[in-house]
Amino acid sequence: MDSDKIVYWLTLIDSACWGICFWWMFRISSRQDAMLNELKEQGRRIERLSKAEHDLIKEVHPQVGEIKEAVDEVVEAVKEEAEMNSSTSKKEMHSSKRK
């Protein structure tokens, strides 16, 4: 085979390989662009959900403080009642022992 023909075929194969390589890179790039767009949309959805959650927390936060205060009041009332009941039962015990 003539060296000119070998160079011609190698050049033709090389050009075809470059074409296939560019096509493959374009395909990968378009997939990456699609994935990037999906990630951006997912980020936007997460931001919207986070903002909604933050707004709910801000709305509920004052109520949480009020609920805690109410619970503390109930705890104090129960403790006082328990102390009163225990002191009353102790008095009853002492009075029954005396009889």
C-alpha positions in Angstrom: 0.0 0.0 0.0 1.1 3.4 -0.8 2.1 5.7 2.1 -0.2 8.5 0.7 -3.2 6.1 1.0 -2.3 5.1 4.5 -2.1 8.8 5.5 -5.4 9.4 3.7 -7.2 6.6 5.6 -5.6 7.5 9.0 -6.7 11.2 8.4 -10.2 10.0 7.5 -10.4 7.7 10.6 -9.0 10.5 12.8 -11.7 13.0 11.5 -14.4 10.4 12.1 -13.1 9.8 15.6 -13.2 13.6 16.3 -16.7 13.8 15.0 -17.8 10.9 17.2 -16.0 12.5 20.2 -17.7 15.9 19.6 -21.1 14.2 19.3 -20.5 12.2 22.5 -19.4 15.4 24.4 -22.5 17.3 23.2 -24.7 14.4 24.4 -23.0 14.4 27.8 -23.2 18.2 28.0 -27.0 18.2 27.2 -27.6 15.6 29.9 -25.6 17.7 32.4 -27.6 20.7 31.4 -30.9 18.8 32.0 -29.6 17.6 35.3 -28.5 21.1 36.3 -31.9 22.5 35.5 -33.6 19.7 37.5 -31.3 20.5 40.5 -32.1 24.2 40.2 -35.8 23.5 40.2 -35.4 21.2 43.2 -33.5 23.9 44.9 -36.3 26.4 44.2 -38.9 23.9 45.6 -36.8 23.4 48.7 -36.4 27.1 49.2 -40.2 27.6 48.9 -40.8 24.8 51.4 -38.2 26.2 53.8 -39.8 29.6 53.6 -43.2 28.2 54.3 -41.8 26.2 57.2 -40.1 29.3 58.5 -43.3 31.3 58.3 -45.2 28.6 60.1 -42.6 28.5 62.9 -42.7 32.3 63.2 -46.5 32.1 63.4 -46.5 29.3 66.0 -43.5 30.6 68.0 -45.4 33.1 70.1 -48.1 30.5 70.8 -45.4 28.0 72.0 -44.4 30.5 74.6 -48.0 31.0 75.7 -48.5 27.3 75.8 -45.4 26.8 77.9 -46.6 29.4 80.4 -50.0 27.8 80.6 -48.3 24.4 81.2 -46.1 25.9 83.9 -49.2 27.3 85.6 -50.9 23.9 85.4 -47.8 22.2 86.9 -47.7 24.7 89.8 -51.4 24.2 90.4 -51.0 20.4 90.4 -48.0 20.6 92.8 -50.0 22.9 95.1 -52.9 20.5 95.0 -50.7 17.5 95.6 -49.0 19.3 98.6 -52.4 20.2 100.0 -53.7 16.6 99.6 -50.5 15.2 101.1 -50.7 17.5 104.1 -54.4 16.8 104.5 -53.8 13.0 104.4 -50.9 13.4 106.9 -53.2 15.4 109.2 -55.8 12.6 108.8 -53.2 10.0 109.6 -52.1 11.9 112.7 -55.6 12.4 113.9 -56.5 8.7 113.3 -53.5 7.6 115.3 -54.5 9.8 118.2 -57.9 8.3 118.4 
